[in-house]
């Protein structure tokens, strides 16, 4: 499982283990699975697609701006605004 955290300047919005997250990067959408190579990207306004299981339907969560970081601990999204 991929450890996923979603943070805004005000609070920690989510911290959970999921199957995959698709992120609206400024250079295009990208999917992050467990063991993804380390990467940092800026985020454009759009929606995160959060997949809890491999074949499940995604939960869509609107975000505005920020950064995504993938490292050996998982995926962290630092969003300017969620919702």
RAMO-V433650 format. One record per run of one state. SS is the DSSP state (H for helix, E for strand, - for the rest). FROM is the first residue (numbers start at 1). LEN is the number of residues. If there is no record, write none. Layout:
BEGIN
ss:SS from:FROM len:LEN
ss:SS from:FROM len:LEN
END
This chain:
BEGIN
ss:- from:1 len:1
ss:E from:2 len:6
ss:- from:8 len:4
ss:E from:12 len:7
ss:- from:19 len:1
ss:E from:20 len:6
ss:- from:26 len:2
ss:E from:28 len:6
ss:- from:34 len:5
ss:E from:39 len:5
ss:- from:44 len:2
ss:E from:46 len:6
ss:- from:52 len:7
ss:E from:59 len:13
ss:- from:72 len:2
ss:E from:74 len:9
ss:- from:83 len:1
END
